[in-house]
Amino acid sequence: MEKETTNHYTSSLVEVYYYHQRVAMHQCNPSKGSYNTNKEHLSSTHKYYTDWSP
């Protein structure tokens, strides 16, 4: 089943809504071409790889 969200963008913030309820909020990275990652929003498999160290 596909889920649809609504995204609101400002110069400093991104908000994600699902059925008019905010489910995520992220600060924008002001550096062009850069991004921010909130580990709390990653799936369990992605969390495992970000915590792994060779």
ModelCIF file with pLDDT and N, C-alpha, C, O atoms, coordinates in Angstrom:
data_MODEL
#
_entry.id   MODEL 
#
_entity.id                         1 
_entity.type                       polymer 
_entity.pdbx_number_of_molecules   1 
#
_entity_poly.entity_id                      1 
_entity_poly.type                           'polypeptide(L)' 
_entity_poly.nstd_linkage                   no 
_entity_poly.nstd_monomer                   no 
_entity_poly.pdbx_seq_one_letter_code       MEKETTNHYTSSLVEVYYYHQRVAMHQCNPSKGSYNTNKEHLSSTHKYYTDWSP 
_entity_poly.pdbx_seq_one_letter_code_can   MEKETTNHYTSSLVEVYYYHQRVAMHQCNPSKGSYNTNKEHLSSTHKYYTDWSP 
_entity_poly.pdbx_strand_id                 A 
#
loop_
_entity_poly_seq.entity_id 
_entity_poly_seq.num 
_entity_poly_seq.mon_id 
_entity_poly_seq.hetero 
1 1  MET n 
1 2  GLU n 
1 3  LYS n 
1 4  GLU n 
1 5  THR n 
1 6  THR n 
1 7  ASN n 
1 8  HIS n 
1 9  TYR n 
1 10 THR n 
1 11 SER n 
1 12 SER n 
1 13 LEU n 
1 14 VAL n 
1 15 GLU n 
1 16 VAL n 
1 17 TYR n 
1 18 TYR n 
1 19 TYR n 
1 20 HIS n 
1 21 GLN n 
1 22 ARG n 
1 23 VAL n 
1 24 ALA n 
1 25 MET n 
1 26 HIS n 
1 27 GLN n 
1 28 CYS n 
1 29 ASN n 
1 30 PRO n 
1 31 SER n 
1 32 LYS n 
1 33 GLY n 
1 34 SER n 
1 35 TYR n 
1 36 ASN n 
1 37 THR n 
1 38 ASN n 
1 39 LYS n 
1 40 GLU n 
1 41 HIS n 
1 42 LEU n 
1 43 SER n 
1 44 SER n 
1 45 THR n 
1 46 HIS n 
1 47 LYS n 
1 48 TYR n 
1 49 TYR n 
1 50 THR n 
1 51 ASP n 
1 52 TRP n 
1 53 SER n 
1 54 PRO n 
#
_struct_asym.id          A 
_struct_asym.entity_id   1 
#
loop_
_ma_qa_metric.id 
_ma_qa_metric.mode 
_ma_qa_metric.name 
_ma_qa_metric.software_group_id 
_ma_qa_metric.type 
1 global pLDDT . pLDDT 
2 local  pLDDT . pLDDT 
#
_ma_qa_metric_global.metric_id      1 
_ma_qa_metric_global.metric_value   84.43 
_ma_qa_metric_global.model_id       1 
_ma_qa_metric_global.ordinal_id     1 
#
loop_
_ma_qa_metric_local.label_asym_id 
_ma_qa_metric_local.label_comp_id 
_ma_qa_metric_local.label_seq_id 
_ma_qa_metric_local.metric_id 
_ma_qa_metric_local.metric_value 
_ma_qa_metric_local.model_id 
_ma_qa_metric_local.ordinal_id 
A MET 1  2 76.00 1 1  
A GLU 2  2 82.00 1 2  
A LYS 3  2 84.00 1 3  
A GLU 4  2 93.00 1 4  
A THR 5  2 94.00 1 5  
A THR 6  2 96.00 1 6  
A ASN 7  2 95.00 1 7  
A HIS 8  2 95.00 1 8  
A TYR 9  2 91.00 1 9  
A THR 10 2 92.00 1 10 
A SER 11 2 87.00 1 11 
A SER 12 2 89.00 1 12 
A LEU 13 2 92.00 1 13 
A VAL 14 2 91.00 1 14 
A GLU 15 2 94.00 1 15 
A VAL 16 2 93.00 1 16 
A TYR 17 2 96.00 1 17 
A TYR 18 2 95.00 1 18 
A TYR 19 2 94.00 1 19 
A HIS 20 2 94.00 1 20 
A GLN 21 2 96.00 1 21 
A ARG 22 2 96.00 1 22 
A VAL 23 2 91.00 1 23 
A ALA 24 2 88.00 1 24 
A MET 25 2 89.00 1 25 
A HIS 26 2 86.00 1 26 
A GLN 27 2 86.00 1 27 
A CYS 28 2 85.00 1 28 
A ASN 29 2 82.00 1 29 
A PRO 30 2 81.00 1 30 
A SER 31 2 84.00 1 31 
A LYS 32 2 83.00 1 32 
A GLY 33 2 83.00 1 33 
A SER 34 2 81.00 1 34 
A TYR 35 2 77.00 1 35 
A ASN 36 2 76.00 1 36 
A THR 37 2 77.00 1 37 
A ASN 38 2 76.00 1 38 
A LYS 39 2 78.00 1 39 
A GLU 40 2 78.00 1 40 
A HIS 41 2 74.00 1 41 
A LEU 42 2 77.00 1 42 
A SER 43 2 80.00 1 43 
A SER 44 2 80.00 1 44 
A THR 45 2 78.00 1 45 
A HIS 46 2 78.00 1 46 
A LYS 47 2 73.00 1 47 
A TYR 48 2 74.00 1 48 
A TYR 49 2 75.00 1 49 
A THR 50 2 75.00 1 50 
A ASP 51 2 75.00 1 51 
A TRP 52 2 75.00 1 52 
A SER 53 2 76.00 1 53 
A PRO 54 2 73.00 1 54 
#
loop_
_atom_site.group_PDB 
_atom_site.id 
_atom_site.type_symbol 
_atom_site.label_atom_id 
_atom_site.label_alt_id 
_atom_site.label_comp_id 
_atom_site.label_asym_id 
_atom_site.label_entity_id 
_atom_site.label_seq_id 
_atom_site.pdbx_PDB_ins_code 
_atom_site.Cartn_x 
_atom_site.Cartn_y 
_atom_site.Cartn_z 
_atom_site.occupancy 
_atom_site.B_iso_or_equiv 
_atom_site.pdbx_formal_charge 
_atom_site.auth_seq_id 
_atom_site.auth_comp_id 
_atom_site.auth_asym_id 
_atom_site.auth_atom_id 
_atom_site.pdbx_PDB_model_num 
ATOM 1   N N  . MET A 1 1  ? 0.838  -1.183 0.000  1.00 76.00 ? 1  MET A N  1 
ATOM 2   C CA . MET A 1 1  ? 0.000  0.000  0.000  1.00 76.00 ? 1  MET A CA 1 
ATOM 3   C C  . MET A 1 1  ? 0.879  1.242  0.000  1.00 76.00 ? 1  MET A C  1 
ATOM 4   O O  . MET A 1 1  ? 1.781  1.370  0.828  1.00 76.00 ? 1  MET A O  1 
ATOM 5   N N  . GLU A 1 2  ? 0.623  2.132  -0.905 1.00 82.00 ? 2  GLU A N  1 
ATOM 6   C CA . GLU A 1 2  ? 1.393  3.359  -1.019 1.00 82.00 ? 2  GLU A CA 1 
ATOM 7   C C  . GLU A 1 2  ? 0.801  4.421  -0.101 1.00 82.00 ? 2  GLU A C  1 
ATOM 8   O O  . GLU A 1 2  ? -0.418 4.565  -0.008 1.00 82.00 ? 2  GLU A O  1 
ATOM 9   N N  . LYS A 1 3  ? 1.684  5.169  0.582  1.00 84.00 ? 3  LYS A N  1 
ATOM 10  C CA . LYS A 1 3  ? 1.241  6.235  1.475  1.00 84.00 ? 3  LYS A CA 1 
ATOM 11  C C  . LYS A 1 3  ? 1.665  7.568  0.889  1.00 84.00 ? 3  LYS A C  1 
ATOM 12  O O  . LYS A 1 3  ? 2.745  7.686  0.311  1.00 84.00 ? 3  LYS A O  1 
ATOM 13  N N  . GLU A 1 4  ? 0.816  8.565  1.038  1.00 93.00 ? 4  GLU A N  1 
ATOM 14  C CA . GLU A 1 4  ? 1.083  9.884  0.491  1.00 93.00 ? 4  GLU A CA 1 
ATOM 15  C C  . GLU A 1 4  ? 1.258  10.880 1.628  1.00 93.00 ? 4  GLU A C  1 
ATOM 16  O O  . GLU A 1 4  ? 0.486  10.888 2.587  1.00 93.00 ? 4  GLU A O  1 
ATOM 17  N N  . THR A 1 5  ? 2.289  11.725 1.507  1.00 94.00 ? 5  THR A N  1 
ATOM 18  C CA . THR A 1 5  ? 2.546  12.755 2.507  1.00 94.00 ? 5  THR A CA 1 
ATOM 19  C C  . THR A 1 5  ? 2.492  14.129 1.862  1.00 94.00 ? 5  THR A C  1 
ATOM 20  O O  . THR A 1 5  ? 2.548  14.267 0.640  1.00 94.00 ? 5  THR A O  1 
ATOM 21  N N  . THR A 1 6  ? 2.383  15.141 2.711  1.00 96.00 ? 6  THR A N  1 
ATOM 22  C CA . THR A 1 6  ? 2.454  16.526 2.282  1.00 96.00 ? 6  THR A CA 1 
ATOM 23  C C  . THR A 1 6  ? 3.696  17.123 2.922  1.00 96.00 ? 6  THR A C  1 
ATOM 24  O O  . THR A 1 6  ? 3.922  16.946 4.120  1.00 96.00 ? 6  THR A O  1 
ATOM 25  N N  . ASN A 1 7  ? 4.505  17.830 2.137  1.00 95.00 ? 7  ASN A N  1 
ATOM 26  C CA . ASN A 1 7  ? 5.738  18.416 2.641  1.00 95.00 ? 7  ASN A CA 1 
ATOM 27  C C  . ASN A 1 7  ? 5.653  19.935 2.596  1.00 95.00 ? 7  ASN A C  1 
ATOM 28  O O  . ASN A 1 7  ? 5.225  20.516 1.599  1.00 95.00 ? 7  ASN A O  1 
ATOM 29  N N  . HIS A 1 8  ? 6.065  20.564 3.683  1.00 95.00 ? 8  HIS A N  1 
ATOM 30  C CA . HIS A 1 8  ? 6.124  22.025 3.760  1.00 95.00 ? 8  HIS A CA 1 
ATOM 31  C C  . HIS A 1 8  ? 7.582  22.424 3.902  1.00 95.00 ? 8  HIS A C  1 
ATOM 32  O O  . HIS A 1 8  ? 8.283  21.933 4.787  1.00 95.00 ? 8  HIS A O  1 
ATOM 33  N N  . TYR A 1 9  ? 8.041  23.320 3.025  1.00 91.00 ? 9  TYR A N  1 
ATOM 34  C CA . TYR A 1 9  ? 9.426  23.778 3.014  1.00 91.00 ? 9  TYR A CA 1 
ATOM 35  C C  . TYR A 1 9  ? 9.494  25.268 3.325  1.00 91.00 ? 9  TYR A C  1 
ATOM 36  O O  . TYR A 1 9  ? 8.692  26.056 2.823  1.00 91.00 ? 9  TYR A O  1 
ATOM 37  N N  . THR A 1 10 ? 10.451 25.640 4.152  1.00 92.00 ? 10 THR A N  1 
ATOM 38  C CA . THR A 1 10 ? 10.816 27.042 4.316  1.00 92.00 ? 10 THR A CA 1 
ATOM 39  C C  . THR A 1 10 ? 12.331 27.105 4.103  1.00 92.00 ? 10 THR A C  1 
ATOM 40  O O  . THR A 1 10 ? 12.954 26.085 3.810  1.00 92.00 ? 10 THR A O  1 
ATOM 41  N N  . SER A 1 11 ? 12.915 28.269 4.243  1.00 87.00 ? 11 SER A N  1 
ATOM 42  C CA . SER A 1 11 ? 14.362 28.387 4.046  1.00 87.00 ? 11 SER A CA 1 
ATOM 43  C C  . SER A 1 11 ? 15.155 27.687 5.147  1.00 87.00 ? 11 SER A C  1 
ATOM 44  O O  . SER A 1 11 ? 16.341 27.409 4.968  1.00 87.00 ? 11 SER A O  1 
ATOM 45  N N  . SER A 1 12 ? 14.523 27.399 6.279  1.00 89.00 ? 12 SER A N  1 
ATOM 46  C CA . SER A 1 12 ? 15.258 26.784 7.380  1.00 89.00 ? 12 SER A CA 1 
ATOM 47  C C  . SER A 1 12 ? 14.665 25.472 7.883  1.00 89.00 ? 12 SER A C  1 
ATOM 48  O O  . SER A 1 12 ? 15.252 24.832 8.756  1.00 89.00 ? 12 SER A O  1 
ATOM 49  N N  . LEU A 1 13 ? 13.504 25.052 7.347  1.00 92.00 ? 13 LEU A N  1 
ATOM 50  C CA . LEU A 1 13 ? 12.808 23.911 7.927  1.00 92.00 ? 13 LEU A CA 1 
ATOM 51  C C  . LEU A 1 13 ? 12.051 23.112 6.867  1.00 92.00 ? 13 LEU A C  1 
ATOM 52  O O  . LEU A 1 13 ? 11.525 23.674 5.907  1.00 92.00 ? 13 LEU A O  1 
ATOM 53  N N  . VAL A 1 14 ? 12.003 21.794 7.057  1.00 91.00 ? 14 VAL A N  1 
ATOM 54  C CA . VAL A 1 14 ? 11.174 20.909 6.238  1.00 91.00 ? 14 VAL A CA 1 
ATOM 55  C C  . VAL A 1 14 ? 10.265 20.143 7.194  1.00 91.00 ? 14 VAL A C  1 
ATOM 56  O O  . VAL A 1 14 ? 10.737 19.548 8.162  1.00 91.00 ? 14 VAL A O  1 
ATOM 57  N N  . GLU A 1 15 ? 8.959  20.159 6.922  1.00 94.00 ? 15 GLU A N  1 
ATOM 58  C CA . GLU A 1 15 ? 7.999  19.422 7.730  1.00 94.00 ? 15 GLU A CA 1 
ATOM 59  C C  . GLU A 1 15 ? 7.259  18.424 6.840  1.00 94.00 ? 15 GLU A C  1 
ATOM 60  O O  . GLU A 1 15 ? 6.906  18.739 5.704  1.00 94.00 ? 15 GLU A O  1 
ATOM 61  N N  . VAL A 1 16 ? 7.029  17.222 7.361  1.00 93.00 ? 16 VAL A N  1 
ATOM 62  C CA . VAL A 1 16 ? 6.328  16.173 6.626  1.00 93.00 ? 16 VAL A CA 1 
ATOM 63  C C  . VAL A 1 16 ? 5.041  15.856 7.386  1.00 93.00 ? 16 VAL A C  1 
ATOM 64  O O  . VAL A 1 16 ? 5.065  15.596 8.588  1.00 93.00 ? 16 VAL A O  1 
ATOM 65  N N  . TYR A 1 17 ? 3.909  15.882 6.659  1.00 96.00 ? 17 TYR A N  1 
ATOM 66  C CA . TYR A 1 17 ? 2.596  15.618 7.245  1.00 96.00 ? 17 TYR A CA 1 
ATOM 67  C C  . TYR A 1 17 ? 1.960  14.398 6.597  1.00 96.00 ? 17 TYR A C  1 
ATOM 68  O O  . TYR A 1 17 ? 2.070  14.186 5.389  1.00 96.00 ? 17 TYR A O  1 
ATOM 69  N N  . TYR A 1 18 ? 1.297  13.609 7.416  1.00 95.00 ? 18 TYR A N  1 
ATOM 70  C CA . TYR A 1 18 ? 0.535  12.451 6.945  1.00 95.00 ? 18 TYR A CA 1 
ATOM 71  C C  . TYR A 1 18 ? -0.872 12.594 7.504  1.00 95.00 ? 18 TYR A C  1 
ATOM 72  O O  . TYR A 1 18 ? -1.070 12.564 8.719  1.00 95.00 ? 18 TYR A O  1 
ATOM 73  N N  . TYR A 1 19 ? -1.841 12.748 6.625  1.00 94.00 ? 19 TYR A N  1 
ATOM 74  C CA . TYR A 1 19 ? -3.238 13.019 7.016  1.00 94.00 ? 19 TYR A CA 1 
ATOM 75  C C  . TYR A 1 19 ? -3.305 14.191 8.006  1.00 94.00 ? 19 TYR A C  1 
ATOM 76  O O  . TYR A 1 19 ? -3.938 14.082 9.056  1.00 94.00 ? 19 TYR A O  1 
ATOM 77  N N  . HIS A 1 20 ? -2.663 15.291 7.674  1.00 94.00 ? 20 HIS A N  1 
ATOM 78  C CA . HIS A 1 20 ? -2.680 16.554 8.423  1.00 94.00 ? 20 HIS A CA 1 
ATOM 79  C C  . HIS A 1 20 ? -2.006 16.453 9.790  1.00 94.00 ? 20 HIS A C  1 
ATOM 80  O O  . HIS A 1 20 ? -2.163 17.352 10.617 1.00 94.00 ? 20 HIS A O  1 
ATOM 81  N N  . GLN A 1 21 ? -1.260 15.382 10.044 1.00 96.00 ? 21 GLN A N  1 
ATOM 82  C CA . GLN A 1 21 ? -0.524 15.250 11.293 1.00 96.00 ? 21 GLN A CA 1 
ATOM 83  C C  . GLN A 1 21 ? 0.970  15.252 10.972 1.00 96.00 ? 21 GLN A C  1 
ATOM 84  O O  . GLN A 1 21 ? 1.439  14.464 10.150 1.00 96.00 ? 21 GLN A O  1 
ATOM 85  N N  . ARG A 1 22 ? 1.708  16.143 11.627 1.00 96.00 ? 22 ARG A N  1 
ATOM 86  C CA . ARG A 1 22 ? 3.143  16.212 11.361 1.00 96.00 ? 22 ARG A CA 1 
ATOM 87  C C  . ARG A 1 22 ? 3.821  14.950 11.876 1.00 96.00 ? 22 ARG A C  1 
ATOM 88  O O  . ARG A 1 22 ? 3.675  14.592 13.045 1.00 96.00 ? 22 ARG A O  1 
ATOM 89  N N  . VAL A 1 23 ? 4.558  14.281 11.006 1.00 91.00 ? 23 VAL A N  1 
ATOM 90  C CA . VAL A 1 23 ? 5.250  13.051 11.371 1.00 91.00 ? 23 VAL A CA 1 
ATOM 91  C C  . VAL A 1 23 ? 6.768  13.226 11.387 1.00 91.00 ? 23 VAL A C  1 
ATOM 92  O O  . VAL A 1 23 ? 7.477  12.373 11.923 1.00 91.00 ? 23 VAL A O  1 
ATOM 93  N N  . ALA A 1 24 ? 7.278  14.316 10.810 1.00 88.00 ? 24 ALA A N  1 
ATOM 94  C CA . ALA A 1 24 ? 8.714  14.578 10.834 1.00 88.00 ? 24 ALA A CA 1 
ATOM 95  C C  . ALA A 1 24 ? 8.971  16.062 10.625 1.00 88.00 ? 24 ALA A C  1 
ATOM 96  O O  . ALA A 1 24 ? 8.207  16.762 9.960  1.00 88.00 ? 24 ALA A O  1 
ATOM 97  N N  . MET A 1 25 ? 10.077 16.521 11.215 1.00 89.00 ? 25 MET A N  1 
ATOM 98  C CA . MET A 1 25 ? 10.491 17.907 11.055 1.00 89.00 ? 25 MET A CA 1 
ATOM 99  C C  . MET A 1 25 ? 12.022 17.919 11.044 1.00 89.00 ? 25 MET A C  1 
ATOM 100 O O  . MET A 1 25 ? 12.653 17.327 11.920 1.00 89.00 ? 25 MET A O  1 
ATOM 101 N N  . HIS A 1 26 ? 12.609 18.579 10.072 1.00 86.00 ? 26 HIS A N  1 
ATOM 102 C CA . HIS A 1 26 ? 14.060 18.631 9.933  1.00 86.00 ? 26 HIS A CA 1 
ATOM 103 C C  . HIS A 1 26 ? 14.515 20.060 9.688  1.00 86.00 ? 26 HIS A C  1 
ATOM 104 O O  . HIS A 1 26 ? 13.849 20.828 8.995  1.00 86.00 ? 26 HIS A O  1 
ATOM 105 N N  . GLN A 1 27 ? 15.658 20.405 10.265 1.00 86.00 ? 27 GLN A N  1 
ATOM 106 C CA . GLN A 1 27 ? 16.301 21.674 9.967  1.00 86.00 ? 27 GLN A CA 1 
ATOM 107 C C  . GLN A 1 27 ? 16.979 21.540 8.617  1.00 86.00 ? 27 GLN A C  1 
ATOM 108 O O  . GLN A 1 27 ? 17.556 20.495 8.317  1.00 86.00 ? 27 GLN A O  1 
ATOM 109 N N  . CYS A 1 28 ? 16.922 22.565 7.809  1.00 85.00 ? 28 CYS A N  1 
ATOM 110 C CA . CYS A 1 28 ? 17.607 22.564 6.513  1.00 85.00 ? 28 CYS A CA 1 
ATOM 111 C C  . CYS A 1 28 ? 19.081 22.859 6.721  1.00 85.00 ? 28 CYS A C  1 
ATOM 112 O O  . CYS A 1 28 ? 19.459 23.594 7.633  1.00 85.00 ? 28 CYS A O  1 
ATOM 113 N N  . ASN A 1 29 ? 19.901 22.282 5.870  1.00 82.00 ? 29 ASN A N  1 
ATOM 114 C CA . ASN A 1 29 ? 21.329 22.563 5.878  1.00 82.00 ? 29 ASN A CA 1 
ATOM 115 C C  . ASN A 1 29 ? 21.560 23.713 4.905  1.00 82.00 ? 29 ASN A C  1 
ATOM 116 O O  . ASN A 1 29 ? 21.243 23.579 3.723  1.00 82.00 ? 29 ASN A O  1 
ATOM 117 N N  . PRO A 1 30 ? 22.100 24.835 5.364  1.00 81.00 ? 30 PRO A N  1 
ATOM 118 C CA . PRO A 1 30 ? 22.263 25.999 4.495  1.00 81.00 ? 30 PRO A CA 1 
ATOM 119 C C  . PRO A 1 30 ? 23.351 25.828 3.431  1.00 81.00 ? 30 PRO A C  1 
ATOM 120 O O  . PRO A 1 30 ? 23.415 26.621 2.493  1.00 81.00 ? 30 PRO A O  1 
ATOM 121 N N  . SER A 1 31 ? 24.199 24.816 3.559  1.00 84.00 ? 31 SER A N  1 
ATOM 122 C CA . SER A 1 31 ? 25.268 24.594 2.577  1.00 84.00 ? 31 SER A CA 1 
ATOM 123 C C  . SER A 1 31 ? 24.699 23.938 1.320  1.00 84.00 ? 31 SER A C  1 
ATOM 124 O O  . SER A 1 31 ? 24.035 22.905 1.402  1.00 84.00 ? 31 SER A O  1 
ATOM 125 N N  . LYS A 1 32 ? 24.957 24.530 0.176  1.00 83.00 ? 32 LYS A N  1 
ATOM 126 C CA . LYS A 1 32 ? 24.432 24.012 -1.084 1.00 83.00 ? 32 LYS A CA 1 
ATOM 127 C C  . LYS A 1 32 ? 24.971 22.605 -1.358 1.00 83.00 ? 32 LYS A C  1 
ATOM 128 O O  . LYS A 1 32 ? 26.175 22.367 -1.274 1.00 83.00 ? 32 LYS A O  1 
ATOM 129 N N  . GLY A 1 33 ? 24.071 21.679 -1.686 1.00 83.00 ? 33 GLY A N  1 
ATOM 130 C CA . GLY A 1 33 ? 24.455 20.313 -1.997 1.00 83.00 ? 33 GLY A CA 1 
ATOM 131 C C  . GLY A 1 33 ? 24.685 19.435 -0.783 1.00 83.00 ? 33 GLY A C  1 
ATOM 132 O O  . GLY A 1 33 ? 25.076 18.277 -0.930 1.00 83.00 ? 33 GLY A O  1 
ATOM 133 N N  . SER A 1 34 ? 24.454 19.955 0.407  1.00 81.00 ? 34 SER A N  1 
ATOM 134 C CA . SER A 1 34 ? 24.644 19.183 1.631  1.00 81.00 ? 34 SER A CA 1 
ATOM 135 C C  . SER A 1 34 ? 23.298 18.740 2.194  1.00 81.00 ? 34 SER A C  1 
ATOM 136 O O  . SER A 1 34 ? 22.245 19.207 1.761  1.00 81.00 ? 34 SER A O  1 
ATOM 137 N N  . TYR A 1 35 ? 23.351 17.846 3.151  1.00 77.00 ? 35 TYR A N  1 
ATOM 138 C CA . TYR A 1 35 ? 22.121 17.358 3.765  1.00 77.00 ? 35 TYR A CA 1 
ATOM 139 C C  . TYR A 1 35 ? 22.357 17.049 5.234  1.00 77.00 ? 35 TYR A C  1 
ATOM 140 O O  . TYR A 1 35 ? 23.501 16.936 5.675  1.00 77.00 ? 35 TYR A O  1 
ATOM 141 N N  . ASN A 1 36 ? 21.288 16.914 5.983  1.00 76.00 ? 36 ASN A N  1 
ATOM 142 C CA . ASN A 1 36 ? 21.323 16.517 7.389  1.00 76.00 ? 36 ASN A CA 1 
ATOM 143 C C  . ASN A 1 36 ? 20.639 15.165 7.512  1.00 76.00 ? 36 ASN A C  1 
ATOM 144 O O  . ASN A 1 36 ? 19.675 14.895 6.797  1.00 76.00 ? 36 ASN A O  1 
ATOM 145 N N  . THR A 1 37 ? 21.116 14.323 8.398  1.00 77.00 ? 37 THR A N  1 
ATOM 146 C CA . THR A 1 37 ? 20.477 13.037 8.649  1.00 77.00 ? 37 THR A CA 1 
ATOM 147 C C  . THR A 1 37 ? 20.092 12.963 10.110 1.00 77.00 ? 37 THR A C  1 
ATOM 148 O O  . THR A 1 37 ? 20.926 13.169 10.992 1.00 77.00 ? 37 THR A O  1 
ATOM 149 N N  . ASN A 1 38 ? 18.815 12.665 10.371 1.00 76.00 ? 38 ASN A N  1 
ATOM 150 C CA . ASN A 1 38 ? 18.332 12.461 11.723 1.00 76.00 ? 38 ASN A CA 1 
ATOM 151 C C  . ASN A 1 38 ? 18.285 10.957 11.953 1.00 76.00 ? 38 ASN A C  1 
ATOM 152 O O  . ASN A 1 38 ? 17.432 10.276 11.385 1.00 76.00 ? 38 ASN A O  1 
ATOM 153 N N  . LYS A 1 39 ? 19.193 10.423 12.784 1.00 78.00 ? 39 LYS A N  1 
ATOM 154 C CA . LYS A 1 39 ? 19.287 8.977  12.989 1.00 78.00 ? 39 LYS A CA 1 
ATOM 155 C C  . LYS A 1 39 ? 17.986 8.379  13.525 1.00 78.00 ? 39 LYS A C  1 
ATOM 156 O O  . LYS A 1 39 ? 17.708 7.203  13.286 1.00 78.00 ? 39 LYS A O  1 
ATOM 157 N N  . GLU A 1 40 ? 17.198 9.156  14.233 1.00 78.00 ? 40 GLU A N  1 
ATOM 158 C CA . GLU A 1 40 ? 15.929 8.655  14.769 1.00 78.00 ? 40 GLU A CA 1 
ATOM 159 C C  . GLU A 1 40 ? 14.950 8.297  13.658 1.00 78.00 ? 40 GLU A C  1 
ATOM 160 O O  . GLU A 1 40 ? 14.033 7.509  13.889 1.00 78.00 ? 40 GLU A O  1 
ATOM 161 N N  . HIS A 1 41 ? 15.115 8.845  12.475 1.00 74.00 ? 41 HIS A N  1 
ATOM 162 C CA . HIS A 1 41 ? 14.193 8.601  11.372 1.00 74.00 ? 41 HIS A CA 1 
ATOM 163 C C  . HIS A 1 41 ? 14.677 7.523  10.410 1.00 74.00 ? 41 HIS A C  1 
ATOM 164 O O  . HIS A 1 41 ? 14.011 7.243  9.413  1.00 74.00 ? 41 HIS A O  1 
ATOM 165 N N  . LEU A 1 42 ? 15.826 6.915  10.693 1.00 77.00 ? 42 LEU A N  1 
ATOM 166 C CA . LEU A 1 42 ? 16.352 5.859  9.834  1.00 77.00 ? 42 LEU A CA 1 
ATOM 167 C C  . LEU A 1 42 ? 15.705 4.520  10.170 1.00 77.00 ? 42 LEU A C  1 
ATOM 168 O O  . LEU A 1 42 ? 15.274 4.295  11.301 1.00 77.00 ? 42 LEU A O  1 
ATOM 169 N N  . SER A 1 43 ? 15.641 3.639  9.186  1.00 80.00 ? 43 SER A N  1 
ATOM 170 C CA . SER A 1 43 ? 15.157 2.281  9.445  1.00 80.00 ? 43 SER A CA 1 
ATOM 171 C C  . SER A 1 43 ? 16.205 1.543  10.278 1.00 80.00 ? 43 SER A C  1 
ATOM 172 O O  . SER A 1 43 ? 17.346 1.995  10.383 1.00 80.00 ? 43 SER A O  1 
ATOM 173 N N  . SER A 1 44 ? 15.824 0.415  10.866 1.00 80.00 ? 44 SER A N  1 
ATOM 174 C CA . SER A 1 44 ? 16.748 -0.324 11.733 1.00 80.00 ? 44 SER A CA 1 
ATOM 175 C C  . SER A 1 44 ? 17.983 -0.789 10.965 1.00 80.00 ? 44 SER A C  1 
ATOM 176 O O  . SER A 1 44 ? 19.081 -0.798 11.522 1.00 80.00 ? 44 SER A O  1 
ATOM 177 N N  . THR A 1 45 ? 17.827 -1.173 9.705  1.00 78.00 ? 45 THR A N  1 
ATOM 178 C CA . THR A 1 45 ? 18.982 -1.623 8.928  1.00 78.00 ? 45 THR A CA 1 
ATOM 179 C C  . THR A 1 45 ? 19.939 -0.478 8.645  1.00 78.00 ? 45 THR A C  1 
ATOM 180 O O  . THR A 1 45 ? 21.154 -0.667 8.685  1.00 78.00 ? 45 THR A O  1 
ATOM 181 N N  . HIS A 1 46 ? 19.413 0.707  8.358  1.00 78.00 ? 46 HIS A N  1 
ATOM 182 C CA . HIS A 1 46 ? 20.291 1.857  8.123  1.00 78.00 ? 46 HIS A CA 1 
ATOM 183 C C  . HIS A 1 46 ? 20.985 2.287  9.409  1.00 78.00 ? 46 HIS A C  1 
ATOM 184 O O  . HIS A 1 46 ? 22.153 2.676  9.380  1.00 78.00 ? 46 HIS A O  1 
ATOM 185 N N  . LYS A 1 47 ? 20.279 2.221  10.540 1.00 73.00 ? 47 LYS A N  1 
ATOM 186 C CA . LYS A 1 47 ? 20.907 2.565  11.825 1.00 73.00 ? 47 LYS A CA 1 
ATOM 187 C C  . LYS A 1 47 ? 22.098 1.647  12.094 1.00 73.00 ? 47 LYS A C  1 
ATOM 188 O O  . LYS A 1 47 ? 23.145 2.088  12.568 1.00 73.00 ? 47 LYS A O  1 
ATOM 189 N N  . TYR A 1 48 ? 21.919 0.365  11.784 1.00 74.00 ? 48 TYR A N  1 
ATOM 190 C CA . TYR A 1 48 ? 23.004 -0.610 12.012 1.00 74.00 ? 48 TYR A CA 1 
ATOM 191 C C  . TYR A 1 48 ? 24.253 -0.197 11.227 1.00 74.00 ? 48 TYR A C  1 
ATOM 192 O O  . TYR A 1 48 ? 25.355 -0.201 11.775 1.00 74.00 ? 48 TYR A O  1 
ATOM 193 N N  . TYR A 1 49 ? 24.092 0.155  9.969  1.00 75.00 ? 49 TYR A N  1 
ATOM 194 C CA . TYR A 1 49 ? 25.242 0.522  9.135  1.00 75.00 ? 49 TYR A CA 1 
ATOM 195 C C  . TYR A 1 49 ? 25.878 1.845  9.547  1.00 75.00 ? 49 TYR A C  1 
ATOM 196 O O  . TYR A 1 49 ? 27.091 2.005  9.411  1.00 75.00 ? 49 TYR A O  1 
ATOM 197 N N  . THR A 1 50 ? 25.102 2.784  10.039 1.00 75.00 ? 50 THR A N  1 
ATOM 198 C CA . THR A 1 50 ? 25.707 4.059  10.458 1.00 75.00 ? 50 THR A CA 1 
ATOM 199 C C  . THR A 1 50 ? 26.483 3.893  11.751 1.00 75.00 ? 50 THR A C  1 
ATOM 200 O O  . THR A 1 50 ? 27.412 4.658  12.012 1.00 75.00 ? 50 THR A O  1 
ATOM 201 N N  . ASP A 1 51 ? 26.121 2.903  12.573 1.00 75.00 ? 51 ASP A N  1 
ATOM 202 C CA . ASP A 1 51 ? 26.828 2.665  13.835 1.00 75.00 ? 51 ASP A CA 1 
ATOM 203 C C  . ASP A 1 51 ? 28.012 1.700  13.674 1.00 75.00 ? 51 ASP A C  1 
ATOM 204 O O  . ASP A 1 51 ? 28.825 1.561  14.587 1.00 75.00 ? 51 ASP A O  1 
ATOM 205 N N  . TRP A 1 52 ? 28.108 1.034  12.516 1.00 75.00 ? 52 TRP A N  1 
ATOM 206 C CA . TRP A 1 52 ? 29.156 0.048  12.281 1.00 75.00 ? 52 TRP A CA 1 
ATOM 207 C C  . TRP A 1 52 ? 30.478 0.736  12.012 1.00 75.00 ? 52 TRP A C  1 
ATOM 208 O O  . TRP A 1 52 ? 30.540 1.761  11.333 1.00 75.00 ? 52 TRP A O  1 
ATOM 209 N N  . SER A 1 53 ? 31.528 0.154  12.555 1.00 76.00 ? 53 SER A N  1 
ATOM 210 C CA . SER A 1 53 ? 32.866 0.703  12.330 1.00 76.00 ? 53 SER A CA 1 
ATOM 211 C C  . SER A 1 53 ? 33.804 -0.424 11.928 1.00 76.00 ? 53 SER A C  1 
ATOM 212 O O  . SER A 1 53 ? 33.821 -1.467 12.582 1.00 76.00 ? 53 SER A O  1 
ATOM 213 N N  . PRO A 1 54 ? 34.577 -0.243 10.878 1.00 73.00 ? 54 PRO A N  1 
ATOM 214 C CA . PRO A 1 54 ? 35.525 -1.299 10.477 1.00 73.00 ? 54 PRO A CA 1 
ATOM 215 C C  . PRO A 1 54 ? 36.639 -1.379 11.480 1.00 73.00 ? 54 PRO A C  1 
ATOM 216 O O  . PRO A 1 54 ? 37.544 -2.200 11.334 1.00 73.00 ? 54 PRO A O  1 
#
